[in-house]
Amino acid sequence: MRHWNGRQGLLRFIGLLMLVFSLALMSCDNTGTNTATVDGTVGLTATNVAALGGLTFPFADATLFGFPGQSTTLALGTDGTTFTLTTSGGTVISGTITFGSCNLTQNPAPLGPGEAPFAAEYATCQVTGRSDGDIGFGGSGNGTITLRLGKTSATPFDSNPVRVLFLIDIGGRITINQNLTPIGVIG
């Protein structure tokens, strides 16, 4: 009889194991839990600015940069620490960016007598990202990035939206256009 009780106990254990396993599978409902929508604003710092490397932000009004009545583009270098500012009037300024304090400094300085290098400091230095829809973790999707710059006690200016490709890895880190540096984390 002992042999029969052992076999019956084993069958009960296997039945219980199958029940637990099937309940676990039923609780793995993937609807809505494996996707996210990019929709937020991040302050730019020295550690996350490389995520914007290679992007060009058009501004309809260059007053923020000291060129009223003109439009401009602000192109960031591949690592996000350099810039080229090009106005519709033909002015081209290149230099370095210090994020955290959000300073743009012309480098090298102009060589003409009495000419001062371009230097601007922005109190507001943010990027807003929005995806066109849900993006699966481990996947990618299109969206836009807008750069917001503003001086102290002044209304910040937004760039025109720039089309980008967002990638969200399994851990929820968001990268832009396959840059290696994440701009943020979902969750």
C-alpha angles and dihedrals in degrees: 000000000000091000091054093050090051091051092046090050090050091051091049090049092050090048091050091047091052090049092051091046093050091048089050091052092049091052091055092087108165098192109125096343099090099051136064139188119228107227117141151090126252128190111234117242136171089264101051104032092088085071087073095049113140096016123128119210118201118210118196091205120043094190088107088063095044098264107107117191093026136093122227146187125222110204117192121213120244093270095038095242098101132053144192117207114197121184127202087243091064101259113143120190124179128187149114132303124216109199123200086049091034098222124166112200127181110238124216096030117235114270100214120111112268093007116134122204119253109261127169133171122200124200091195113055113160143139125214120203129193127178121213089237144326118332122202119235105260090025142087140234141175127260145131138276124204123192117215120198127173141166123231113283092007134102110263120241123229124213119229110271115273120212113238142165114244119206120195115194125209090268092055097254112148121216129180125227092345094298111158096230116079118228094205148332129252115224 
